């Protein structure tokens, strides 16, 4: 009876661990899709068109931030579940390897997924910083446009250099978004590898 309960507990943590890895990967893929869509909307547009879609841009950035938060939460949950399933914690002494026949758990595989998730979580934190910087630049550009239009009576000149700081903020936002997208590509690759290795 006790042996059956122990096997059931191990199956439970493995199933939860696998589910969290799969969910983290799914959220990372959604995040990547949102950022690609946003970059596609903004890249190559005239300055006025970028300003016109500022509200939609802000909503897409908020959605991307939500997906990133969910991905980080699932990665964190998976890395917390792994130590209970024999993956080593950085602060704990190394756990001796168990026999492959003992419970059917591939301990080195769990360690590998645990390590990949830790690296992915670090990338996700850097991505979060870039995403927030993008949002700051986009919001600043939107506010500066309103101030500039008040100052020059709504000048319709399309030249970016005629718009001063708002155009500069918009360009900075695009550059941050590009870096964010690059990090998202790396993050998707890491979580996809973890997802493949978890089963």
N, C-alpha and C positions, 0 to 999 in steps of 0.2 A: 504494500500500500504506500509506504513512504517513498519507495523507488518510483512509483507511478506519479506521485505528486511532484517529485523532483524533475522528472522528464517533462511533465506538463508545464512547470514553471519555466524550464529552459525553452520549450517551444513557444511559450507566451512572450518571453523577452525577445527571442529571435524574430518572431512575427512582428512585434512592435518596432524593433530595430529596423527590419526590412521596410516596413510601412513608412517610417519616418524618412528613411533614405529616399524612397520612391517619391514621397510628397515633396521633399526638398528639391529633388530634381525637377519635378513638375512645375513648382513655383519658379525655379530658375529659368526654365524654358518660357514660361509666361512672361517673366520679366524681360528676357531677351527679345521676345516678340514685341512687347510694348515699346522698348527702346528703339528697336529697328523701325517700327512704325512711326515713332515720333521723329526720329532722324530723317526718315523719308519725307515726312510732312514739312520739316523745317529746312532741309538742305536744298539749296538752289532757289529758294524763294526770294522775291524782292523784299526789301526792308519793310514796306508797308503791309505786305501780306503776312509777314511774321508777326507783326503787331496785331493784325486782325485775328490771328488764331491763338493769341496769348491765353485766353481762358481755357481753350481746349488743351493747349500745351500744359498748363498748370494741372488740369485734371489727369492728363496722361502721366505726368510726373508723380502725382499723388498715388495713382494706381500702381505705378512701377515701385514706388516706395513701399506700398502695402505688400506687394508680391515679394519684395526683397526681405521685408520683416518676417513674413511667413516662412520664407526659405531659411532664414537665419534661425528662427525658432525651431523648425524641424531638424536642422543640422545640430542645434544644441541639444534637442531631446535625444537624437540618435547617439550623440557622443556621450550623453549621460547614461543611456541604456547600455552602451557597449561595455563600460567598466564592470557592470553587474554580470555581464556575460563573458568575463575573463579578458577583455582587452585592457592593457595596462593604462593606468593614469600616470600623468607626468610626475605627480608628487608621491605616488605609491611605489613600494618596492616591486620589482618585476614578479609577475605571477608565473609559476612554472608551467610549461606547456603540458596540456593534458593529452592523453592518447586520443588519436582520431576516432577510435572505437568508443570512447567514453562520451556517450550522449549524442554522437553524430554531429558535433559542432566543429567546424573548421576554424580553429582559433586563429591561425595566422591570417586567414581571410578576414576575420572580424577586425583584427589589428590593422590590416591594410585599409579597410573601409573607414575605420576610426581615424587613421592618419589622414586619409584623403579628405575626410570631412573637416578635420581641423585646419588643413591648408585651405580648403574651400571657404571656411568661415572667416579666415583672415582676409581672403580676397573679397568676400562679401562686405566686410567692414570697410575696406578701402573703397569698394564700389559705392557703399552708402555715403561716404564722405563726398565722393565725386557727384553723386546724384543730388545731394543737398546743395552743393556748390552750383550745380546747373540750375536748380530751382531758385536759388538766391539771385543769380544773374538774370534769369527770365523775369522774375518779379520786379527786380530793380529796373530792367529795361522798360517794363510796362508802366511803372510809376514815372520814370523819367520822360517817357513819351508824352504823358499828360502834362507834365511841367513844361516841356519844350513847346507843345502846342499852345499852351496858355501864353508863353513868352513871345512867340512869333506869329500869333494869330492863326494857327493851323496851316502853316506853310506846307504845300503839297509837293515840294521838290522831292524827287525819289533818290537823290544822291545821298548815300549814307554819311558822307563827311559833312553834310548840311545838318545832320541831326545830332551831332555831338556825342554825349555820353550814352544816350539810349542805344545808338547803333553799336557803340563799343561794348556795352553790356550784353547786347544780343549776340555779338560775335564771340565774346568770352563764354556765354552760355552754350553756344554751338560747339566750341572747342572742348568744354567740359563734358558735354553730351557725347562727343566722339570718344573721349577717354573712358567715359562710363560704359559706352557700348563695347569698347575693347575689353574692359574688365568683365563685362557680362559674358562675352564669348569665352573667356578663360574659365569663368565660374561654371558655365554650362558644360564645358568639357570635363571639368573636375567632378561635378555631380553626376554626369552621365557615366563616367568610369566607376564611380562609387556604386551607382545603381546596377551596373553590369556585374560588379564583383560581389554584391551583397547576396546574390542568389546562387 
